[in-house]
Amino acid sequence: MVKKTKIVATLGPASDDEETMERMVKAGVNVFRLNFSHGTHEYHKSNIDKIRNIEKRLNVRIGILQDICGPKIRIGALEAPFELKTGDRLDVYAKNITGAKVAPGHYTACINQPQILPLLKEGEHIYLYDGSIRAKIVEAEEEMVKAQIQNDGVLNSNKGVNFPNTALGIEIITQKDKEDMKFGAKEGVNFVAISFVQNANDVIKAKNILKELGSRASVLSKIEKFDAVENIDEIIKQSDGVMVARGDLGIEVPFYRVPTIQKLIIKKANAASKPVITATQMMLSMAEHETATRAEISDVANAVLDGTDAVMLSEESAIGKNPVAVVEAMSKTIVQTQGIYPYNKFDEFEFFDETDMVASSAASLAVRIKADAFLAITGSGKSAIKLARNRTNIDIIAIAHDEQTAHSLTLAWGVTPALVIEKTRLNILLANVVKEAFDAGFVKHDKTYLITAGYPTGVEGSTNLIRILRHDQLEYYLNAALA
């Protein structure tokens, strides 16, 4: 059975040699994530070159996802780790200081985004070290806040800080992000993940920056703030896809709400025909151990059953003990879960345009005639994603006309991208598509296929054609392509 849910794997010291990367692709990776919180442009350029080399050797398309940092709030440098105890006092200053223990049970520190301090209020909470240490603000001033530690923990320099009850109102794309986006545009990354998105305007700003840079990369909004959950409909509408970033999200909202929020976001993204990635700690134990826990396997399986387009590996593949084994375990879990997946959802979704209607009709027809695969000819990639929304157990071969569109489909559920140069005459285009698919092994004489396309060709949203392709029609198009 073909794996329909895609796998995104983060590259890092454990996985950044070309041989390991190739083995990961063979094991099931569809998209590599480059984490721009770490590494230089030279390092990421080296990995991009390796990915493109692997593509050529294996004759597959591998997506490249650039994950930019955003305004990650961090504690400043500390003289030594703070061994914090319940009831201790922590003073956080706007001025740049080196954190220190100034008295028994009394510590001082600063943060890298001092403009936030005037927004904080007495009674609000601060989460330190990515949520592992909780503190309550007991006094708030513009230049300093005093907080009382509420649980024991060790705080190190430069660790993450969250303010889940506070509307921060900060720019989510930093100057570093802009430089990274410029680099990504030059190198032709396929996806840009925007951190700490709060509303639709944040997405629009990111798209405008990429447009100015001449990039056609798909913009993925990381849902990791409470504000983003509140504004999820408008964010999905403006985004090319979303990521359920459960790490920071589990700090911003009560942890027990994360599973239901995950299901809600996946459902809404599916309905809007926008790819959705489920991320963070999916198989984290395999960063150190040979096998995943049963709970982690269930987590991956439940994300698949929820309808996620992709599942993502972070530490597991970047710094883990055996990145290839993690991908293999995730792939096996996906394929096994597909055996009980609730396919054929063509009656579940609202139609927003004619392409939705054509896609639903094509999916229903394909199931009834027992088609072996779709040949979805697509200029923008959207018609293939809309076809995938119907979640049939029928492979989708998406025929794009340029590499960015083809690569953008590496995230789409159940879609295998291919490339055929666009032709203005429909019959010539269809003949070339069939021959290319036949030569690539996607199409065989004894199978049945369903073609979806649009006329006039090359016009976004023009999908208006469904054709059944059997032996006789296949021979006709193969002969036409040779004529």
C-alpha positions as CSV (number, residue, x, y, z in Angstrom):
1,M,0.0,0.0,0.0
2,V,1.3,3.5,-0.9
3,K,1.9,5.7,2.1
4,K,-0.6,8.6,1.8
5,T,0.2,10.7,4.9
6,K,3.5,12.5,4.3
7,I,6.5,12.7,6.6
8,V,8.4,15.9,7.3
9,A,11.9,15.3,8.9
10,T,14.1,18.0,10.5
11,L,17.7,17.9,9.5
12,G,20.5,18.3,12.0
13,P,23.8,16.8,13.1
14,A,22.4,13.3,13.3
15,S,21.0,13.3,9.8
16,D,22.8,15.9,7.6
17,D,25.1,13.6,5.7
18,E,23.9,12.7,2.2
19,E,23.9,9.0,2.7
20,T,21.7,9.2,5.8
21,M,19.4,11.7,4.1
22,E,19.0,9.3,1.1
23,R,18.2,6.4,3.4
24,M,15.6,8.6,5.1
25,V,13.9,9.4,1.8
26,K,13.8,5.7,0.9
27,A,12.3,5.0,4.3
28,G,9.5,7.5,3.7
29,V,10.5,11.2,4.1
30,N,8.7,13.5,1.6
31,V,9.8,16.9,2.9
32,F,13.0,18.0,4.8
33,R,12.7,20.8,7.3
34,L,15.5,23.3,7.7
35,N,15.4,24.8,11.2
36,F,16.7,28.4,10.9
37,S,16.8,28.7,14.7
38,H,20.1,26.9,14.2
39,G,22.9,26.8,11.6
40,T,24.4,29.2,9.2
41,H,23.3,30.0,5.6
42,E,26.3,28.0,4.4
43,Y,25.1,25.0,6.5
44,H,21.6,25.1,5.1
45,K,22.9,25.7,1.5
46,S,24.9,22.5,1.9
47,N,21.8,20.6,2.9
48,I,19.7,22.0,0.1
49,D,22.4,20.9,-2.4
50,K,22.4,17.4,-0.9
51,I,18.6,17.2,-1.2
52,R,18.7,18.2,-4.8
53,N,21.4,15.6,-5.5
54,I,19.2,12.9,-3.9
55,E,16.2,14.0,-6.0
56,K,18.2,13.4,-9.2
57,R,19.5,10.1,-8.1
58,L,16.2,8.7,-6.9
59,N,14.0,10.5,-9.5
60,V,11.7,11.8,-6.9
61,R,10.6,15.2,-5.7
62,I,11.5,16.2,-2.1
63,G,10.1,19.3,-0.6
64,I,12.3,21.8,1.3
65,L,10.6,23.5,4.3
66,Q,12.3,26.6,5.7
67,D,11.2,27.2,9.3
68,I,12.1,30.7,10.3
69,C,12.6,31.7,14.0
70,G,10.2,34.5,14.5
71,P,10.4,36.6,17.7
72,K,11.2,33.7,20.1
73,I,11.4,35.2,23.6
74,R,14.4,33.9,25.5
75,I,15.9,34.5,28.9
76,G,19.3,36.3,28.8
77,A,22.7,35.0,29.7
78,L,23.1,33.7,33.3
79,E,26.3,33.6,35.4
80,A,25.4,30.0,36.2
81,P,22.2,27.8,36.0
82,F,19.5,28.9,38.4
83,E,18.4,26.0,40.7
84,L,14.9,27.5,41.3
85,K,12.7,26.4,44.2
86,T,9.0,27.0,44.8
87,G,8.6,30.4,46.4
88,D,11.8,31.9,45.1
89,R,11.7,35.4,43.6
90,L,12.8,36.2,40.0
91,D,13.2,39.8,38.9
92,V,13.1,40.2,35.1
93,Y,14.6,43.5,33.9
94,A,14.3,45.4,30.6
95,K,17.9,46.4,30.7
96,N,20.5,44.0,29.4
97,I,22.1,42.3,32.4
98,T,23.8,39.0,33.1
99,G,21.5,37.0,35.3
100,A,22.7,36.2,38.8
101,K,21.7,34.9,42.2
102,V,21.7,38.0,44.3
103,A,20.6,36.5,47.6
104,P,19.3,33.1,48.8
105,G,16.0,32.5,46.9
106,H,16.4,35.7,44.9
107,Y,17.5,35.8,41.3
108,T,17.7,38.5,38.5
109,A,17.6,38.1,34.7
110,C,16.6,39.8,31.5
111,I,14.9,38.8,28.3
112,N,15.7,39.4,24.6
113,Q,12.4,41.2,23.9
114,P,12.4,43.9,26.6
115,Q,9.6,45.9,24.9
116,I,7.2,43.2,26.3
117,L,7.7,44.0,30.0
118,P,5.3,47.1,30.0
119,L,2.5,44.8,28.7
120,L,2.7,42.4,31.6
121,K,0.3,42.6,34.5
122,E,0.2,41.5,38.1
123,G,-1.4,38.0,38.4
124,E,-0.3,36.9,34.9
125,H,2.1,33.9,34.5
126,I,5.5,33.5,33.0
127,Y,6.6,30.1,31.7
128,L,10.3,29.5,31.7
129,Y,12.5,26.9,29.9
130,D,9.7,26.2,27.3
131,G,7.1,25.6,30.0
132,S,8.9,23.5,32.5
133,I,9.1,26.2,35.2
134,R,6.1,28.4,36.1
135,A,6.1,31.8,37.8
136,K,3.4,34.2,38.8
137,I,3.9,38.0,38.4
138,V,3.5,39.7,41.8
139,E,4.6,43.2,40.8
140,A,4.8,44.7,37.3
141,E,6.6,47.9,36.3
142,E,7.7,49.2,32.9
143,E,11.4,48.4,33.4
144,M,11.1,45.3,35.7
145,V,8.6,42.6,36.8
146,K,8.8,40.6,40.0
147,A,7.7,37.0,39.8
148,Q,7.3,34.1,42.3
149,I,8.4,30.7,41.2
150,Q,5.7,28.1,41.5
151,N,7.6,24.8,40.9
152,D,11.1,23.6,41.2
153,G,13.4,23.5,38.2
154,V,16.8,24.4,36.7
155,L,16.9,27.4,34.4
156,N,19.8,27.8,31.9
157,S,20.9,30.7,29.7
158,N,18.9,31.5,26.5
159,K,16.0,29.2,27.2
160,G,12.5,30.0,25.9
161,V,10.0,32.2,27.8
162,N,6.3,32.2,27.2
163,F,3.6,34.7,28.4
164,P,0.4,32.7,27.7
165,N,-2.0,35.3,29.2
166,T,-0.6,38.3,27.5
167,A,-1.4,39.9,24.1
168,L,2.2,40.8,23.1
169,G,1.5,42.7,19.9
170,I,5.0,42.3,18.5
171,E,6.2,41.9,14.9
172,I,6.4,38.2,14.1
173,I,8.9,38.6,11.3
174,T,12.3,39.9,12.6
175,Q,15.2,41.3,10.7
176,K,16.9,37.9,10.9
177,D,13.8,36.3,9.5
178,K,13.9,38.7,6.5
179,E,17.5,37.8,5.8
180,D,16.7,34.1,6.1
181,M,13.7,34.5,3.8
182,K,15.9,36.3,1.2
183,F,18.4,33.4,1.4
184,G,15.5,30.9,1.0
185,A,14.1,32.7,-2.0
186,K,17.5,32.6,-3.7
187,E,17.9,28.9,-3.0
188,G,14.3,28.0,-4.1
189,V,12.9,26.6,-0.9
190,N,9.3,25.3,-1.4
191,F,7.7,26.1,1.9
192,V,8.3,28.8,4.5
193,A,6.9,28.2,8.0
194,I,6.0,31.4,9.9
195,S,6.4,31.2,13.7
196,F,4.1,32.7,16.3
197,V,1.4,33.7,13.8
198,Q,-1.4,35.6,15.6
199,N,-3.8,36.7,12.9
200,A,-4.4,36.9,9.1
201,N,-2.4,40.1,8.8
202,D,0.8,38.3,9.9
203,V,0.3,35.8,7.0
204,I,-0.3,38.6,4.5
205,K,2.9,40.4,5.6
206,A,4.9,37.2,5.1
207,K,3.4,36.6,1.7
208,N,4.2,40.2,0.7
209,I,7.8,39.8,1.7
210,L,8.2,36.6,-0.3
211,K,6.5,38.2,-3.3
212,E,8.9,41.1,-3.2
213,L,11.8,38.6,-3.1
214,G,10.4,36.8,-6.2
215,S,9.6,33.7,-4.2
216,R,6.6,31.4,-4.9
217,A,7.1,29.4,-1.8
218,S,4.0,28.2,0.0
219,V,3.4,30.0,3.4
220,L,2.7,27.7,6.3
221,S,1.3,29.2,9.5
222,K,2.5,27.6,12.7
223,I,-0.4,27.5,15.2
224,E,1.4,27.9,18.5
225,K,-0.3,30.9,20.1
226,F,-3.7,31.2,21.8
227,D,-4.5,34.2,19.5
228,A,-3.9,31.9,16.5
229,V,-6.4,29.4,17.8
230,E,-8.9,32.2,18.3
231,N,-8.3,33.5,14.8
232,I,-7.9,30.1,13.1
233,D,-10.5,30.5,10.3
234,E,-9.0,33.8,9.0
235,I,-5.4,32.3,9.3
236,I,-6.3,29.2,7.3
237,K,-8.0,31.3,4.7
238,Q,-4.8,33.4,4.0
239,S,-2.3,30.6,4.5
240,D,-1.2,28.0,1.9
241,G,-1.1,25.5,4.8
242,V,-0.8,25.2,8.6
243,M,1.3,23.4,11.2
244,V,-0.1,22.3,14.5
245,A,3.0,23.2,16.6
246,R,2.1,21.5,19.8
247,G,5.2,22.5,21.8
248,D,4.6,26.2,22.4
249,L,0.8,25.6,21.9
250,G,0.8,23.3,24.9
251,I,2.2,26.2,27.0
252,E,-0.1,28.9,25.6
253,V,-3.2,26.8,26.3
254,P,-3.9,24.2,28.9
255,F,-2.1,21.0,27.8
256,Y,-5.3,19.0,28.1
257,R,-6.8,21.1,25.3
258,V,-4.1,20.4,22.8
259,P,-5.6,17.1,21.4
260,T,-9.0,18.7,20.7
261,I,-7.5,21.8,19.2
262,Q,-5.4,19.6,17.0
263,K,-8.5,17.8,15.7
264,L,-10.3,21.1,15.2
265,I,-7.4,22.6,13.2
266,I,-7.0,19.5,11.0
267,K,-10.8,19.4,10.3
268,K,-10.8,23.1,9.3
269,A,-7.7,22.8,7.2
270,N,-9.2,19.7,5.4
271,A,-12.4,21.5,4.7
272,A,-10.5,24.5,3.2
273,S,-8.2,22.2,1.1
274,K,-5.1,23.5,2.9
275,P,-2.4,21.0,3.8
276,V,-1.9,20.5,7.6
277,I,1.2,19.2,9.4
278,T,1.0,17.7,12.9
279,A,4.2,18.4,14.7
280,T,6.2,18.1,18.0
281,Q,7.2,15.2,20.1
282,M,5.5,12.6,17.9
283,M,8.2,10.0,18.5
284,L,10.5,11.8,20.9
285,S,11.6,8.8,22.9
286,M,13.4,7.5,19.7
287,A,15.8,10.5,20.0
288,E,17.5,8.3,22.7
289,H,16.0,4.8,22.3
290,E,15.6,2.2,19.6
291,T,11.8,2.0,19.8
292,A,8.9,4.4,20.3
293,T,6.5,4.2,23.2
294,R,3.1,2.7,22.5
295,A,1.6,6.1,23.3
296,E,3.8,7.8,20.6
297,I,2.7,5.2,18.0
298,S,-0.9,5.9,19.0
299,D,-0.3,9.6,18.6
300,V,0.9,9.2,15.1
301,A,-1.9,6.8,14.2
302,N,-4.5,9.2,15.7
303,A,-3.1,12.2,13.7
304,V,-3.4,10.0,10.5
305,L,-7.0,9.1,11.4
306,D,-7.8,12.8,12.1
307,G,-6.8,13.5,8.5
308,T,-3.5,15.3,8.8
309,D,-1.6,15.7,5.5
310,A,1.7,15.2,7.2
311,V,3.4,14.2,10.5
312,M,6.7,15.8,11.5
313,L,9.9,14.7,13.2
314,S,12.0,17.3,15.1
315,E,14.7,16.2,17.6
316,E,14.0,12.6,16.6
317,S,15.6,13.1,13.2
318,A,17.8,16.2,13.9
319,I,19.8,15.0,16.9
320,G,18.4,11.5,17.5
321,K,20.1,8.2,17.9
322,N,18.9,6.7,14.6
323,P,17.0,9.0,12.3
324,V,16.4,6.3,9.6
325,A,14.8,3.9,12.2
326,V,12.5,6.7,13.3
327,V,11.3,7.3,9.8
328,E,10.8,3.6,9.2
329,A,8.8,3.3,12.4
330,M,6.6,6.3,11.5
331,S,6.1,5.0,7.9
332,K,5.0,1.5,9.1
333,T,2.6,3.2,11.6
334,I,1.1,5.3,8.8
335,V,0.6,2.4,6.4
336,Q,-0.8,0.2,9.1
337,T,-3.3,2.9,10.2
338,Q,-4.4,3.5,6.6
339,G,-6.0,0.0,6.7
340,I,-8.7,1.4,9.0
341,Y,-8.8,5.0,7.6
342,P,-12.4,6.3,6.9
343,Y,-12.0,6.9,3.1
344,N,-14.4,8.5,0.6
345,K,-15.3,11.8,2.2
346,F,-16.7,13.4,-1.0
347,D,-20.1,14.1,0.7
348,E,-18.7,15.7,3.9
349,F,-17.4,19.0,2.7
350,E,-18.9,22.3,1.6
351,F,-18.3,23.4,-2.0
352,F,-16.6,26.8,-2.3
353,D,-16.2,26.8,-6.1
354,E,-16.6,24.8,-9.3
355,T,-13.3,23.0,-8.8
356,D,-14.6,21.6,-5.5
357,M,-17.6,20.3,-7.3
358,V,-15.6,18.7,-10.1
359,A,-13.1,17.2,-7.6
360,S,-16.0,15.7,-5.6
361,S,-17.7,14.3,-8.7
362,A,-14.4,12.9,-10.0
363,A,-13.7,11.2,-6.6
364,S,-17.1,9.7,-6.5
365,L,-16.9,8.4,-10.1
366,A,-13.4,7.0,-9.5
367,V,-14.6,4.9,-6.6
368,R,-17.6,3.6,-8.5
369,I,-15.6,2.5,-11.6
370,K,-12.8,1.2,-9.3
371,A,-10.2,3.4,-10.9
372,D,-6.6,2.6,-10.1
373,A,-5.3,6.1,-10.0
374,F,-6.1,9.8,-10.9
375,L,-4.1,11.8,-13.4
376,A,-4.7,15.3,-12.1
377,I,-3.4,18.0,-14.5
378,T,-2.9,21.1,-12.4
379,G,-1.4,24.6,-13.1
380,S,-1.4,25.8,-9.5
381,G,-1.6,22.5,-7.6
382,K,-4.9,23.5,-6.0
383,S,-7.1,21.1,-8.0
384,A,-4.9,18.1,-6.9
385,I,-5.2,19.2,-3.3
386,K,-9.0,19.6,-3.7
387,L,-9.1,16.1,-5.2
388,A,-7.1,14.8,-2.2
389,R,-9.6,16.5,0.2
390,N,-12.1,13.8,-0.7
391,R,-9.7,11.2,0.8
392,T,-10.3,8.2,-1.6
393,N,-8.1,5.2,-1.4
394,I,-7.0,5.9,-5.0
395,D,-3.5,7.3,-5.8
396,I,-3.3,10.8,-7.2
397,I,-0.6,11.5,-9.8
398,A,-0.5,15.3,-10.0
399,I,0.9,16.6,-13.3
400,A,2.2,20.1,-12.7
401,H,3.7,22.4,-15.3
402,D,6.6,23.9,-13.2
403,E,8.9,22.6,-10.4
404,Q,7.6,24.9,-7.6
405,T,4.0,23.7,-8.1
406,A,5.2,20.1,-8.3
407,H,7.3,20.5,-5.1
408,S,4.5,22.2,-3.3
409,L,2.5,19.0,-3.6
410,T,5.0,17.0,-1.7
411,L,3.0,17.9,1.4
412,A,-0.4,17.0,0.0
413,W,-2.1,13.8,1.3
414,G,-2.0,11.0,-1.2
415,V,-0.4,13.0,-4.0
416,T,2.6,12.0,-6.1
417,P,3.8,15.0,-8.1
418,A,5.2,14.8,-11.7
419,L,6.0,17.4,-14.3
420,V,4.9,17.9,-17.9
421,I,5.5,21.2,-19.7
422,E,2.2,23.0,-20.4
423,K,0.7,23.0,-23.9
424,T,-2.0,25.4,-25.1
425,R,-3.8,22.7,-27.1
426,L,-5.7,20.3,-24.7
427,N,-5.3,17.1,-26.8
428,I,-1.6,17.6,-27.1
429,L,-1.3,18.2,-23.4
430,L,-3.3,15.1,-22.6
431,A,-1.3,13.0,-24.9
432,N,2.0,14.2,-23.4
433,V,0.7,13.7,-19.9
434,V,-0.4,10.1,-20.6
435,K,3.0,9.3,-22.3
436,E,5.0,10.8,-19.5
437,A,2.9,8.9,-16.9
438,F,3.3,5.7,-18.9
439,D,7.1,6.1,-19.3
440,A,7.4,6.8,-15.6
441,G,5.5,3.7,-14.7
442,F,2.5,5.4,-13.2
443,V,0.2,4.2,-16.0
444,K,-0.2,0.6,-17.2
445,H,-2.2,-1.0,-20.1
446,D,-4.4,-3.2,-17.9
447,K,-5.5,-0.5,-15.5
448,T,-8.3,2.2,-15.3
449,Y,-7.5,5.9,-14.7
450,L,-9.4,9.1,-14.3
451,I,-8.1,12.3,-15.8
452,T,-9.0,15.7,-14.4
453,A,-8.0,18.8,-16.2
454,G,-9.0,22.3,-17.1
455,Y,-9.7,24.1,-20.4
456,P,-8.5,26.6,-21.4
457,T,-5.2,25.2,-20.1
458,G,-3.0,27.0,-17.6
459,V,-5.8,29.1,-16.1
460,E,-6.1,28.7,-12.3
461,G,-9.5,27.5,-11.2
462,S,-10.5,26.2,-14.6
463,T,-10.7,22.5,-13.8
464,N,-13.8,21.5,-15.7
465,L,-13.0,18.2,-17.4
466,I,-13.2,14.5,-16.3
467,R,-12.1,11.7,-18.6
468,I,-11.9,7.9,-18.1
469,L,-8.8,6.3,-19.4
470,R,-8.8,2.6,-20.3
471,H,-6.8,0.5,-22.7
472,D,-8.2,1.9,-25.9
473,Q,-8.0,5.6,-24.8
474,L,-4.5,4.9,-23.5
475,E,-3.4,3.6,-26.9
476,Y,-4.9,6.6,-28.6
477,Y,-3.0,9.1,-26.5
478,L,0.3,7.2,-26.7
479,N,0.0,7.1,-30.5
480,A,-0.9,10.8,-30.5
481,A,2.1,11.7,-28.4
482,L,4.4,9.9,-30.9
483,A,2.8,11.5,-34.0
